[in-house]
Amino acid sequence: MKNNYYLRPEGNKIFMCCGKAKCPSVSVEEGMIKIEDDFGGFVKMKKEEAELIKSAVENLTDNEKG
């Protein structure tokens, strides 16, 4: 499966885009990382927590495989 996602900076946000509307975004707000989803929901966390997301996703998908 080809990954067509890319990062698009706009103002103080970085959008995670696939070329369609409603891209999720990441920004810094009040010293916290804010991740906003496609539907306007969001979560705020410490930078150190946000840095763990990639490893968490890899761990979850590795576990799915087997």
Phi and psi in degrees as GROMACS dihedral restraints (atoms count N, CA, C in turn):
[ dihedral_restraints ]
;  ai    aj    ak    al  type     phi  dphi    fc
    3     4     5     6     1   -82.1    20    10
    4     5     6     7     1   136.6    20    10
    6     7     8     9     1   -93.5    20    10
    7     8     9    10     1   111.6    20    10
    9    10    11    12     1  -100.4    20    10
   10    11    12    13     1    13.3    20    10
   12    13    14    15     1   -82.8    20    10
   13    14    15    16     1   148.7    20    10
   15    16    17    18     1  -149.8    20    10
   16    17    18    19     1   162.4    20    10
   18    19    20    21     1   -95.7    20    10
   19    20    21    22     1   135.5    20    10
   21    22    23    24     1  -129.3    20    10
   22    23    24    25     1   106.8    20    10
   24    25    26    27     1   -73.2    20    10
   25    26    27    28     1   140.7    20    10
   27    28    29    30     1  -152.1    20    10
   28    29    30    31     1   110.2    20    10
   30    31    32    33     1    62.0    20    10
   31    32    33    34     1  -127.0    20    10
   33    34    35    36     1   -96.6    20    10
   34    35    36    37     1    15.0    20    10
   36    37    38    39     1  -120.0    20    10
   37    38    39    40     1   152.5    20    10
   39    40    41    42     1  -116.2    20    10
   40    41    42    43     1   120.2    20    10
   42    43    44    45     1   -94.0    20    10
   43    44    45    46     1   141.0    20    10
   45    46    47    48     1  -101.5    20    10
   46    47    48    49     1   100.0    20    10
   48    49    50    51     1  -106.9    20    10
   49    50    51    52     1   155.0    20    10
   51    52    53    54     1  -125.9    20    10
   52    53    54    55     1     7.0    20    10
   54    55    56    57     1    99.6    20    10
   55    56    57    58     1    -2.2    20    10
   57    58    59    60     1  -111.3    20    10
   58    59    60    61     1  -179.9    20    10
   60    61    62    63     1   -77.1    20    10
   61    62    63    64     1   169.0    20    10
   63    64    65    66     1    62.9    20    10
   64    65    66    67     1    56.4    20    10
   66    67    68    69     1   -82.2    20    10
   67    68    69    70     1   138.4    20    10
   69    70    71    72     1   -67.3    20    10
   70    71    72    73     1   156.8    20    10
   72    73    74    75     1  -137.2    20    10
   73    74    75    76     1   160.5    20    10
   75    76    77    78     1  -127.3    20    10
   76    77    78    79     1   136.6    20    10
   78    79    80    81     1  -149.6    20    10
   79    80    81    82     1   171.2    20    10
   81    82    83    84     1  -109.1    20    10
   82    83    84    85     1   127.0    20    10
   84    85    86    87     1  -138.1    20    10
   85    86    87    88     1   120.0    20    10
   87    88    89    90     1    55.2    20    10
   88    89    90    91     1    39.2    20    10
   90    91    92    93     1    77.2    20    10
   91    92    93    94     1     3.9    20    10
   93    94    95    96     1  -114.2    20    10
   94    95    96    97     1   153.6    20    10
   96    97    98    99     1   -82.5    20    10
   97    98    99   100     1   128.6    20    10
   99   100   101   102     1  -113.6    20    10
  100   101   102   103     1   123.4    20    10
  102   103   104   105     1  -112.8    20    10
  103   104   105   106     1   118.3    20    10
  105   106   107   108     1  -108.7    20    10
  106   107   108   109     1   130.7    20    10
  108   109   110   111     1   -85.2    20    10
  109   110   111   112     1  -178.7    20    10
  111   112   113   114     1   -63.2    20    10
  112   113   114   115     1   -18.7    20    10
  114   115   116   117     1  -110.5    20    10
  115   116   117   118     1     8.6    20    10
  117   118   119   120     1    93.4    20    10
  118   119   120   121     1    -6.4    20    10
  120   121   122   123     1   -73.7    20    10
  121   122   123   124     1   156.0    20    10
  123   124   125   126     1  -150.8    20    10
  124   125   126   127     1   164.8    20    10
  126   127   128   129     1  -137.8    20    10
  127   128   129   130     1   143.8    20    10
  129   130   131   132     1  -116.2    20    10
  130   131   132   133     1   139.7    20    10
  132   133   134   135     1  -151.3    20    10
  133   134   135   136     1   164.9    20    10
  135   136   137   138     1   -66.1    20    10
  136   137   138   139     1   152.3    20    10
  138   139   140   141     1   -55.0    20    10
  139   140   141   142     1   -42.5    20    10
  141   142   143   144     1   -62.0    20    10
  142   143   144   145     1   -35.1    20    10
  144   145   146   147     1   -70.7    20    10
  145   146   147   148     1   -43.7    20    10
  147   148   149   150     1   -62.1    20    10
  148   149   150   151     1   -33.9    20    10
  150   151   152   153     1   -65.0    20    10
  151   152   153   154     1   -19.1    20    10
  153   154   155   156     1   -83.6    20    10
  154   155   156   157     1    -9.3    20    10
  156   157   158   159     1   -59.2    20    10
  157   158   159   160     1   -46.3    20    10
  159   160   161   162     1   -58.0    20    10
  160   161   162   163     1   -46.3    20    10
  162   163   164   165     1   -64.3    20    10
  163   164   165   166     1   -38.4    20    10
  165   166   167   168     1   -63.3    20    10
  166   167   168   169     1   -43.2    20    10
  168   169   170   171     1   -63.9    20    10
  169   170   171   172     1   -44.2    20    10
  171   172   173   174     1   -61.0    20    10
  172   173   174   175     1   -42.5    20    10
  174   175   176   177     1   -63.4    20    10
  175   176   177   178     1   -44.3    20    10
  177   178   179   180     1   -64.4    20    10
  178   179   180   181     1   -44.3    20    10
  180   181   182   183     1   -72.6    20    10
  181   182   183   184     1   -32.1    20    10
  183   184   185   186     1   -64.5    20    10
  184   185   186   187     1   -40.9    20    10
  186   187   188   189     1   -65.8    20    10
  187   188   189   190     1   -33.2    20    10
  189   190   191   192     1   -64.4    20    10
  190   191   192   193     1   -36.4    20    10
  192   193   194   195     1   -70.6    20    10
  193   194   195   196     1   -25.1    20    10
